Amino acid sequence: MNLPQDPIMLLSYVNTQLRDNYSSLDDFCSGMGVDRSKLEEKLREVNYEYDAQRNAFV
């Protein structure tokens, strides 16, 4: 599946998936076939970091 390219749309999509379907970012990346470091880098560009306790980008 192709993830949204717009960083804010990507943020919304990923956080929704983490909330509803995945218990961790690693699970999400594995299940979706996504490179975790590239995903984190893209969201870091808009000042969001993954918080494992919240299981969300904040």
CHARMM-style PDB file with segment names, atoms N, HN, CA, C and O in Angstrom:
ATOM      1  N   MET     1       0.835  -1.187   0.000  1.00  0.00      PROA
ATOM      2  CA  MET     1       0.000   0.000   0.000  1.00  0.00      PROA
ATOM      3  C   MET     1       0.873   1.241   0.000  1.00  0.00      PROA
ATOM      4  O   MET     1       1.913   1.282   0.658  1.00  0.00      PROA
ATOM      5  N   ASN     2       0.453   2.229  -0.726  1.00  0.00      PROA
ATOM      6  HN  ASN     2      -0.391   2.196  -1.260  1.00  0.00      PROA
ATOM      7  CA  ASN     2       1.155   3.504  -0.741  1.00  0.00      PROA
ATOM      8  C   ASN     2       0.650   4.378   0.392  1.00  0.00      PROA
ATOM      9  O   ASN     2      -0.556   4.559   0.560  1.00  0.00      PROA
ATOM     10  N   LEU     3       1.568   4.911   1.156  1.00  0.00      PROA
ATOM     11  HN  LEU     3       2.548   4.764   1.019  1.00  0.00      PROA
ATOM     12  CA  LEU     3       1.221   5.815   2.241  1.00  0.00      PROA
ATOM     13  C   LEU     3       1.064   7.223   1.687  1.00  0.00      PROA
ATOM     14  O   LEU     3       1.658   7.554   0.661  1.00  0.00      PROA
ATOM     15  N   PRO     4       0.269   8.055   2.355  1.00  0.00      PROA
ATOM     16  CA  PRO     4       0.141   9.451   1.917  1.00  0.00      PROA
ATOM     17  C   PRO     4       1.514  10.127   1.869  1.00  0.00      PROA
ATOM     18  O   PRO     4       2.360   9.885   2.730  1.00  0.00      PROA
ATOM     19  N   GLN     5       1.724  10.956   0.881  1.00  0.00      PROA
ATOM     20  HN  GLN     5       1.037  11.153   0.181  1.00  0.00      PROA
ATOM     21  CA  GLN     5       2.997  11.656   0.733  1.00  0.00      PROA
ATOM     22  C   GLN     5       3.042  12.962   1.507  1.00  0.00      PROA
ATOM     23  O   GLN     5       4.113  13.391   1.936  1.00  0.00      PROA
ATOM     24  N   ASP     6       1.892  13.598   1.691  1.00  0.00      PROA
ATOM     25  HN  ASP     6       1.022  13.250   1.343  1.00  0.00      PROA
ATOM     26  CA  ASP     6       1.828  14.823   2.474  1.00  0.00      PROA
ATOM     27  C   ASP     6       2.111  14.466   3.936  1.00  0.00      PROA
ATOM     28  O   ASP     6       1.444  13.588   4.483  1.00  0.00      PROA
ATOM     29  N   PRO     7       3.069  15.114   4.576  1.00  0.00      PROA
ATOM     30  CA  PRO     7       3.447  14.746   5.948  1.00  0.00      PROA
ATOM     31  C   PRO     7       2.310  14.808   6.962  1.00  0.00      PROA
ATOM     32  O   PRO     7       2.249  13.964   7.857  1.00  0.00      PROA
ATOM     33  N   ILE     8       1.421  15.770   6.850  1.00  0.00      PROA
ATOM     34  HN  ILE     8       1.471  16.455   6.123  1.00  0.00      PROA
ATOM     35  CA  ILE     8       0.323  15.886   7.810  1.00  0.00      PROA
ATOM     36  C   ILE     8      -0.712  14.786   7.573  1.00  0.00      PROA
ATOM     37  O   ILE     8      -1.244  14.223   8.530  1.00  0.00      PROA
ATOM     38  N   MET     9      -0.996  14.482   6.332  1.00  0.00      PROA
ATOM     39  HN  MET     9      -0.565  14.940   5.555  1.00  0.00      PROA
ATOM     40  CA  MET     9      -1.901  13.362   6.027  1.00  0.00      PROA
ATOM     41  C   MET     9      -1.270  12.047   6.479  1.00  0.00      PROA
ATOM     42  O   MET     9      -1.959  11.165   6.992  1.00  0.00      PROA
ATOM     43  N   LEU    10       0.030  11.921   6.287  1.00  0.00      PROA
ATOM     44  HN  LEU    10       0.589  12.637   5.870  1.00  0.00      PROA
ATOM     45  CA  LEU    10       0.756  10.734   6.729  1.00  0.00      PROA
ATOM     46  C   LEU    10       0.662  10.597   8.243  1.00  0.00      PROA
ATOM     47  O   LEU    10       0.405   9.508   8.755  1.00  0.00      PROA
ATOM     48  N   LEU    11       0.864  11.684   8.951  1.00  0.00      PROA
ATOM     49  HN  LEU    11       1.073  12.569   8.535  1.00  0.00      PROA
ATOM     50  CA  LEU    11       0.760  11.686  10.406  1.00  0.00      PROA
ATOM     51  C   LEU    11      -0.607  11.182  10.850  1.00  0.00      PROA
ATOM     52  O   LEU    11      -0.700  10.305  11.708  1.00  0.00      PROA
ATOM     53  N   SER    12      -1.646  11.725  10.280  1.00  0.00      PROA
ATOM     54  HN  SER    12      -1.571  12.438   9.583  1.00  0.00      PROA
ATOM     55  CA  SER    12      -3.007  11.332  10.634  1.00  0.00      PROA
ATOM     56  C   SER    12      -3.243   9.853  10.345  1.00  0.00      PROA
ATOM     57  O   SER    12      -3.798   9.130  11.173  1.00  0.00      PROA
ATOM     58  N   TYR    13      -2.822   9.416   9.173  1.00  0.00      PROA
ATOM     59  HN  TYR    13      -2.371  10.003   8.501  1.00  0.00      PROA
ATOM     60  CA  TYR    13      -3.014   8.018   8.786  1.00  0.00      PROA
ATOM     61  C   TYR    13      -2.275   7.073   9.734  1.00  0.00      PROA
ATOM     62  O   TYR    13      -2.853   6.108  10.236  1.00  0.00      PROA
ATOM     63  N   VAL    14      -1.002   7.356   9.974  1.00  0.00      PROA
ATOM     64  HN  VAL    14      -0.532   8.140   9.567  1.00  0.00      PROA
ATOM     65  CA  VAL    14      -0.189   6.480  10.816  1.00  0.00      PROA
ATOM     66  C   VAL    14      -0.731   6.447  12.241  1.00  0.00      PROA
ATOM     67  O   VAL    14      -0.865   5.367  12.817  1.00  0.00      PROA
ATOM     68  N   ASN    15      -1.045   7.599  12.821  1.00  0.00      PROA
ATOM     69  HN  ASN    15      -0.936   8.476  12.353  1.00  0.00      PROA
ATOM     70  CA  ASN    15      -1.568   7.606  14.184  1.00  0.00      PROA
ATOM     71  C   ASN    15      -2.900   6.860  14.289  1.00  0.00      PROA
ATOM     72  O   ASN    15      -3.155   6.188  15.288  1.00  0.00      PROA
ATOM     73  N   THR    16      -3.734   6.971  13.286  1.00  0.00      PROA
ATOM     74  HN  THR    16      -3.527   7.517  12.474  1.00  0.00      PROA
ATOM     75  CA  THR    16      -5.001   6.225  13.285  1.00  0.00      PROA
ATOM     76  C   THR    16      -4.734   4.728  13.227  1.00  0.00      PROA
ATOM     77  O   THR    16      -5.358   3.953  13.952  1.00  0.00      PROA
ATOM     78  N   GLN    17      -3.819   4.328  12.377  1.00  0.00      PROA
ATOM     79  HN  GLN    17      -3.312   4.958  11.788  1.00  0.00      PROA
ATOM     80  CA  GLN    17      -3.480   2.905  12.280  1.00  0.00      PROA
ATOM     81  C   GLN    17      -2.878   2.388  13.586  1.00  0.00      PROA
ATOM     82  O   GLN    17      -3.203   1.288  14.031  1.00  0.00      PROA
ATOM     83  N   LEU    18      -2.007   3.178  14.193  1.00  0.00      PROA
ATOM     84  HN  LEU    18      -1.743   4.072  13.831  1.00  0.00      PROA
ATOM     85  CA  LEU    18      -1.404   2.775  15.468  1.00  0.00      PROA
ATOM     86  C   LEU    18      -2.475   2.641  16.550  1.00  0.00      PROA
ATOM     87  O   LEU    18      -2.454   1.695  17.337  1.00  0.00      PROA
ATOM     88  N   ARG    19      -3.390   3.570  16.584  1.00  0.00      PROA
ATOM     89  HN  ARG    19      -3.407   4.339  15.945  1.00  0.00      PROA
ATOM     90  CA  ARG    19      -4.450   3.533  17.587  1.00  0.00      PROA
ATOM     91  C   ARG    19      -5.378   2.331  17.380  1.00  0.00      PROA
ATOM     92  O   ARG    19      -5.742   1.649  18.338  1.00  0.00      PROA
ATOM     93  N   ASP    20      -5.756   2.078  16.132  1.00  0.00      PROA
ATOM     94  HN  ASP    20      -5.461   2.632  15.353  1.00  0.00      PROA
ATOM     95  CA  ASP    20      -6.794   1.086  15.854  1.00  0.00      PROA
ATOM     96  C   ASP    20      -6.293  -0.321  15.565  1.00  0.00      PROA
ATOM     97  O   ASP    20      -7.009  -1.291  15.812  1.00  0.00      PROA
ATOM     98  N   ASN    21      -5.071  -0.447  15.045  1.00  0.00      PROA
ATOM     99  HN  ASN    21      -4.489   0.341  14.845  1.00  0.00      PROA
ATOM    100  CA  ASN    21      -4.668  -1.755  14.512  1.00  0.00      PROA
ATOM    101  C   ASN    21      -3.320  -2.294  14.945  1.00  0.00      PROA
ATOM    102  O   ASN    21      -3.074  -3.491  14.797  1.00  0.00      PROA
ATOM    103  N   TYR    22      -2.440  -1.466  15.472  1.00  0.00      PROA
ATOM    104  HN  TYR    22      -2.639  -0.494  15.592  1.00  0.00      PROA
ATOM    105  CA  TYR    22      -1.082  -1.907  15.761  1.00  0.00      PROA
ATOM    106  C   TYR    22      -0.666  -1.520  17.174  1.00  0.00      PROA
ATOM    107  O   TYR    22      -0.981  -0.428  17.646  1.00  0.00      PROA
ATOM    108  N   SER    23       0.035  -2.414  17.834  1.00  0.00      PROA
ATOM    109  HN  SER    23       0.290  -3.301  17.450  1.00  0.00      PROA
ATOM    110  CA  SER    23       0.449  -2.161  19.219  1.00  0.00      PROA
ATOM    111  C   SER    23       1.776  -1.424  19.320  1.00  0.00      PROA
ATOM    112  O   SER    23       2.173  -1.009  20.409  1.00  0.00      PROA
ATOM    113  N   SER    24       2.466  -1.256  18.192  1.00  0.00      PROA
ATOM    114  HN  SER    24       2.144  -1.593  17.307  1.00  0.00      PROA
ATOM    115  CA  SER    24       3.737  -0.530  18.196  1.00  0.00      PROA
ATOM    116  C   SER    24       4.075  -0.058  16.789  1.00  0.00      PROA
ATOM    117  O   SER    24       3.491  -0.514  15.806  1.00  0.00      PROA
ATOM    118  N   LEU    25       5.020   0.856  16.713  1.00  0.00      PROA
ATOM    119  HN  LEU    25       5.494   1.227  17.511  1.00  0.00      PROA
ATOM    120  CA  LEU    25       5.473   1.335  15.407  1.00  0.00      PROA
ATOM    121  C   LEU    25       6.153   0.213  14.636  1.00  0.00      PROA
ATOM    122  O   LEU    25       6.006   0.124  13.417  1.00  0.00      PROA
ATOM    123  N   ASP    26       6.890  -0.639  15.326  1.00  0.00      PROA
ATOM    124  HN  ASP    26       7.010  -0.566  16.316  1.00  0.00      PROA
ATOM    125  CA  ASP    26       7.523  -1.775  14.649  1.00  0.00      PROA
ATOM    126  C   ASP    26       6.480  -2.694  14.025  1.00  0.00      PROA
ATOM    127  O   ASP    26       6.659  -3.162  12.901  1.00  0.00      PROA
ATOM    128  N   ASP    27       5.388  -2.955  14.746  1.00  0.00      PROA
ATOM    129  HN  ASP    27       5.242  -2.574  15.659  1.00  0.00      PROA
ATOM    130  CA  ASP    27       4.311  -3.784  14.201  1.00  0.00      PROA
ATOM    131  C   ASP    27       3.697  -3.148  12.964  1.00  0.00      PROA
ATOM    132  O   ASP    27       3.436  -3.825  11.969  1.00  0.00      PROA
ATOM    133  N   PHE    28       3.470  -1.848  13.032  1.00  0.00      PROA
ATOM    134  HN  PHE    28       3.683  -1.298  13.840  1.00  0.00      PROA
ATOM    135  CA  PHE    28       2.917  -1.125  11.887  1.00  0.00      PROA
ATOM    136  C   PHE    28       3.844  -1.237  10.680  1.00  0.00      PROA
ATOM    137  O   PHE    28       3.409  -1.593   9.585  1.00  0.00      PROA
ATOM    138  N   CYS    29       5.114  -0.931  10.887  1.00  0.00      PROA
ATOM    139  HN  CYS    29       5.467  -0.642  11.777  1.00  0.00      PROA
ATOM    140  CA  CYS    29       6.071  -0.948   9.779  1.00  0.00      PROA
ATOM    141  C   CYS    29       6.196  -2.343   9.170  1.00  0.00      PROA
ATOM    142  O   CYS    29       6.266  -2.492   7.950  1.00  0.00      PROA
ATOM    143  N   SER    30       6.223  -3.347  10.016  1.00  0.00      PROA
ATOM    144  HN  SER    30       6.166  -3.226  11.007  1.00  0.00      PROA
ATOM    145  CA  SER    30       6.311  -4.715   9.531  1.00  0.00      PROA
ATOM    146  C   SER    30       5.059  -5.092   8.746  1.00  0.00      PROA
ATOM    147  O   SER    30       5.150  -5.654   7.654  1.00  0.00      PROA
ATOM    148  N   GLY    31       3.904  -4.787   9.298  1.00  0.00      PROA
ATOM    149  HN  GLY    31       3.829  -4.331  10.184  1.00  0.00      PROA
ATOM    150  CA  GLY    31       2.645  -5.136   8.655  1.00  0.00      PROA
ATOM    151  C   GLY    31       2.393  -4.400   7.358  1.00  0.00      PROA
ATOM    152  O   GLY    31       1.757  -4.933   6.449  1.00  0.00      PROA
ATOM    153  N   MET    32       2.889  -3.175   7.269  1.00  0.00      PROA
ATOM    154  HN  MET    32       3.405  -2.742   8.008  1.00  0.00      PROA
ATOM    155  CA  MET    32       2.660  -2.346   6.079  1.00  0.00      PROA
ATOM    156  C   MET    32       3.831  -2.374   5.099  1.00  0.00      PROA
ATOM    157  O   MET    32       3.741  -1.819   4.004  1.00  0.00      PROA
ATOM    158  N   GLY    33       4.921  -3.016   5.491  1.00  0.00      PROA
ATOM    159  HN  GLY    33       4.994  -3.467   6.381  1.00  0.00      PROA
ATOM    160  CA  GLY    33       6.094  -3.053   4.623  1.00  0.00      PROA
ATOM    161  C   GLY    33       6.750  -1.694   4.473  1.00  0.00      PROA
ATOM    162  O   GLY    33       7.173  -1.312   3.382  1.00  0.00      PROA
ATOM    163  N   VAL    34       6.831  -0.965   5.587  1.00  0.00      PROA
ATOM    164  HN  VAL    34       6.487  -1.276   6.473  1.00  0.00      PROA
ATOM    165  CA  VAL    34       7.361   0.404   5.591  1.00  0.00      PROA
ATOM    166  C   VAL    34       8.717   0.428   6.286  1.00  0.00      PROA
ATOM    167  O   VAL    34       8.923  -0.264   7.283  1.00  0.00      PROA
ATOM    168  N   ASP    35       9.631   1.219   5.763  1.00  0.00      PROA
ATOM    169  HN  ASP    35       9.463   1.781   4.953  1.00  0.00      PROA
ATOM    170  CA  ASP    35      10.933   1.424   6.395  1.00  0.00      PROA
ATOM    171  C   ASP    35      10.749   2.406   7.549  1.00  0.00      PROA
ATOM    172  O   ASP    35      10.428   3.575   7.336  1.00  0.00      PROA
ATOM    173  N   ARG    36      10.954   1.920   8.770  1.00  0.00      PROA
ATOM    174  HN  ARG    36      11.215   0.970   8.943  1.00  0.00      PROA
ATOM    175  CA  ARG    36      10.713   2.742   9.958  1.00  0.00      PROA
ATOM    176  C   ARG    36      11.547   4.017   9.950  1.00  0.00      PROA
ATOM    177  O   ARG    36      11.022   5.091  10.242  1.00  0.00      PROA
ATOM    178  N   SER    37      12.817   3.922   9.625  1.00  0.00      PROA
ATOM    179  HN  SER    37      13.242   3.049   9.388  1.00  0.00      PROA
ATOM    180  CA  SER    37      13.672   5.102   9.684  1.00  0.00      PROA
ATOM    181  C   SER    37      13.218   6.170   8.685  1.00  0.00      PROA
ATOM    182  O   SER    37      13.280   7.360   8.991  1.00  0.00      PROA
ATOM    183  N   LYS    38      12.770   5.768   7.515  1.00  0.00      PROA
ATOM    184  HN  LYS    38      12.719   4.801   7.267  1.00  0.00      PROA
ATOM    185  CA  LYS    38      12.284   6.744   6.527  1.00  0.00      PROA
ATOM    186  C   LYS    38      10.985   7.388   6.993  1.00  0.00      PROA
ATOM    187  O   LYS    38      10.777   8.588   6.815  1.00  0.00      PROA
ATOM    188  N   LEU    39      10.117   6.584   7.590  1.00  0.00      PROA
ATOM    189  HN  LEU    39      10.286   5.609   7.735  1.00  0.00      PROA
ATOM    190  CA  LEU    39       8.860   7.118   8.118  1.00  0.00      PROA
ATOM    191  C   LEU    39       9.132   8.132   9.228  1.00  0.00      PROA
ATOM    192  O   LEU    39       8.564   9.224   9.231  1.00  0.00      PROA
ATOM    193  N   GLU    40       9.995   7.766  10.162  1.00  0.00      PROA
ATOM    194  HN  GLU    40      10.456   6.879  10.159  1.00  0.00      PROA
ATOM    195  CA  GLU    40      10.321   8.676  11.258  1.00  0.00      PROA
ATOM    196  C   GLU    40      10.981   9.957  10.739  1.00  0.00      PROA
ATOM    197  O   GLU    40      10.704  11.049  11.234  1.00  0.00      PROA
ATOM    198  N   GLU    41      11.842   9.816   9.753  1.00  0.00      PROA
ATOM    199  HN  GLU    41      12.067   8.929   9.351  1.00  0.00      PROA
ATOM    200  CA  GLU    41      12.511  10.986   9.169  1.00  0.00      PROA
ATOM    201  C   GLU    41      11.491  11.926   8.530  1.00  0.00      PROA
ATOM    202  O   GLU    41      11.566  13.143   8.701  1.00  0.00      PROA
ATOM    203  N   LYS    42      10.550  11.360   7.800  1.00  0.00      PROA
ATOM    204  HN  LYS    42      10.489  10.371   7.661  1.00  0.00      PROA
ATOM    205  CA  LYS    42       9.533  12.182   7.135  1.00  0.00      PROA
ATOM    206  C   LYS    42       8.688  12.942   8.160  1.00  0.00      PROA
ATOM    207  O   LYS    42       8.376  14.115   7.958  1.00  0.00      PROA
ATOM    208  N   LEU    43       8.322  12.284   9.247  1.00  0.00      PROA
ATOM    209  HN  LEU    43       8.576  11.331   9.411  1.00  0.00      PROA
ATOM    210  CA  LEU    43       7.493  12.947  10.251  1.00  0.00      PROA
ATOM    211  C   LEU    43       8.305  13.885  11.139  1.00  0.00      PROA
ATOM    212  O   LEU    43       7.757  14.831  11.706  1.00  0.00      PROA
ATOM    213  N   ARG    44       9.583  13.633  11.261  1.00  0.00      PROA
ATOM    214  HN  ARG    44      10.028  12.865  10.800  1.00  0.00      PROA
ATOM    215  CA  ARG    44      10.465  14.546  12.000  1.00  0.00      PROA
ATOM    216  C   ARG    44      10.557  15.889  11.270  1.00  0.00      PROA
ATOM    217  O   ARG    44      10.753  16.927  11.903  1.00  0.00      PROA
ATOM    218  N   GLU    45      10.417  15.872   9.950  1.00  0.00      PROA
ATOM    219  HN  GLU    45      10.258  15.029   9.435  1.00  0.00      PROA
ATOM    220  CA  GLU    45      10.460  17.107   9.156  1.00  0.00      PROA
ATOM    221  C   GLU    45       9.349  18.072   9.554  1.00  0.00      PROA
ATOM    222  O   GLU    45       9.486  19.283   9.377  1.00  0.00      PROA
ATOM    223  N   VAL    46       8.249  17.545  10.090  1.00  0.00      PROA
ATOM    224  HN  VAL    46       8.137  16.562  10.233  1.00  0.00      PROA
ATOM    225  CA  VAL    46       7.143  18.402  10.542  1.00  0.00      PROA
ATOM    226  C   VAL    46       7.036  18.372  12.069  1.00  0.00      PROA
ATOM    227  O   VAL    46       5.973  18.600  12.648  1.00  0.00      PROA
ATOM    228  N   ASN    47       8.178  18.082  12.695  1.00  0.00      PROA
ATOM    229  HN  ASN    47       9.041  17.897  12.225  1.00  0.00      PROA
ATOM    230  CA  ASN    47       8.336  18.167  14.157  1.00  0.00      PROA
ATOM    231  C   ASN    47       7.516  17.160  14.959  1.00  0.00      PROA
ATOM    232  O   ASN    47       7.004  17.487  16.030  1.00  0.00      PROA
ATOM    233  N   TYR    48       7.392  15.943  14.446  1.00  0.00      PROA
ATOM    234  HN  TYR    48       7.807  15.677  13.576  1.00  0.00      PROA
ATOM    235  CA  TYR    48       6.721  14.880  15.188  1.00  0.00      PROA
ATOM    236  C   TYR    48       7.687  13.735  15.419  1.00  0.00      PROA
ATOM    237  O   TYR    48       8.440  13.341  14.527  1.00  0.00      PROA
ATOM    238  N   GLU    49       7.650  13.209  16.637  1.00  0.00      PROA
ATOM    239  HN  GLU    49       7.039  13.529  17.361  1.00  0.00      PROA
ATOM    240  CA  GLU    49       8.491  12.083  17.045  1.00  0.00      PROA
ATOM    241  C   GLU    49       7.594  10.983  17.589  1.00  0.00      PROA
ATOM    242  O   GLU    49       6.531  11.260  18.146  1.00  0.00      PROA
ATOM    243  N   TYR    50       8.015   9.749  17.431  1.00  0.00      PROA
ATOM    244  HN  TYR    50       8.878   9.524  16.979  1.00  0.00      PROA
ATOM    245  CA  TYR    50       7.246   8.624  17.943  1.00  0.00      PROA
ATOM    246  C   TYR    50       7.423   8.514  19.452  1.00  0.00      PROA
ATOM    247  O   TYR    50       8.545   8.530  19.958  1.00  0.00      PROA
ATOM    248  N   ASP    51       6.318   8.404  20.156  1.00  0.00      PROA
ATOM    249  HN  ASP    51       5.407   8.391  19.745  1.00  0.00      PROA
ATOM    250  CA  ASP    51       6.303   8.196  21.602  1.00  0.00      PROA
ATOM    251  C   ASP    51       5.772   6.789  21.846  1.00  0.00      PROA
ATOM    252  O   ASP    51       4.586   6.526  21.649  1.00  0.00      PROA
ATOM    253  N   ALA    52       6.659   5.876  22.279  1.00  0.00      PROA
ATOM    254  HN  ALA    52       7.623   6.089  22.439  1.00  0.00      PROA
ATOM    255  CA  ALA    52       6.279   4.473  22.451  1.00  0.00      PROA
ATOM    256  C   ALA    52       5.226   4.293  23.541  1.00  0.00      PROA
ATOM    257  O   ALA    52       4.374   3.412  23.426  1.00  0.00      PROA
ATOM    258  N   GLN    53       5.266   5.100  24.584  1.00  0.00      PROA
ATOM    259  HN  GLN    53       5.958   5.816  24.677  1.00  0.00      PROA
ATOM    260  CA  GLN    53       4.273   4.970  25.651  1.00  0.00      PROA
ATOM    261  C   GLN    53       2.872   5.308  25.151  1.00  0.00      PROA
ATOM    262  O   GLN    53       1.894   4.673  25.546  1.00  0.00      PROA
ATOM    263  N   ARG    54       2.785   6.288  24.302  1.00  0.00      PROA
ATOM    264  HN  ARG    54       3.580   6.803  23.981  1.00  0.00      PROA
ATOM    265  CA  ARG    54       1.487   6.675  23.737  1.00  0.00      PROA
ATOM    266  C   ARG    54       1.156   5.886  22.481  1.00  0.00      PROA
ATOM    267  O   ARG    54       0.009   5.878  22.034  1.00  0.00      PROA
ATOM    268  N   ASN    55       2.152   5.225  21.911  1.00  0.00      PROA
ATOM    269  HN  ASN    55       3.084   5.232  22.274  1.00  0.00      PROA
ATOM    270  CA  ASN    55       2.020   4.527  20.636  1.00  0.00      PROA
ATOM    271  C   ASN    55       1.465   5.481  19.583  1.00  0.00      PROA
ATOM    272  O   ASN    55       0.503   5.173  18.880  1.00  0.00      PROA
ATOM    273  N   ALA    56       2.097   6.641  19.497  1.00  0.00      PROA
ATOM    274  HN  ALA    56       2.879   6.892  20.068  1.00  0.00      PROA
ATOM    275  CA  ALA    56       1.653   7.663  18.558  1.00  0.00      PROA
ATOM    276  C   ALA    56       2.787   8.642  18.286  1.00  0.00      PROA
ATOM    277  O   ALA    56       3.729   8.770  19.068  1.00  0.00      PROA
ATOM    278  N   PHE    57       2.670   9.322  17.165  1.00  0.00      PROA
ATOM    279  HN  PHE    57       1.905   9.219  16.529  1.00  0.00      PROA
ATOM    280  CA  PHE    57       3.580  10.421  16.877  1.00  0.00      PROA
ATOM    281  C   PHE    57       2.990  11.662  17.530  1.00  0.00      PROA
ATOM    282  O   PHE    57       1.819  11.992  17.341  1.00  0.00      PROA
ATOM    283  N   VAL    58       3.836  12.342  18.306  1.00  0.00      PROA
ATOM    284  HN  VAL    58       4.787  12.074  18.460  1.00  0.00      PROA
ATOM    285  CA  VAL    58       3.383  13.536  19.031  1.00  0.00      PROA
ATOM    286  C   VAL    58       4.357  14.681  18.802  1.00  0.00      PROA
ATOM    287  OT1 VAL    58       4.157  15.776  19.326  1.00  0.00      PROA
TER     288      VAL     58
END
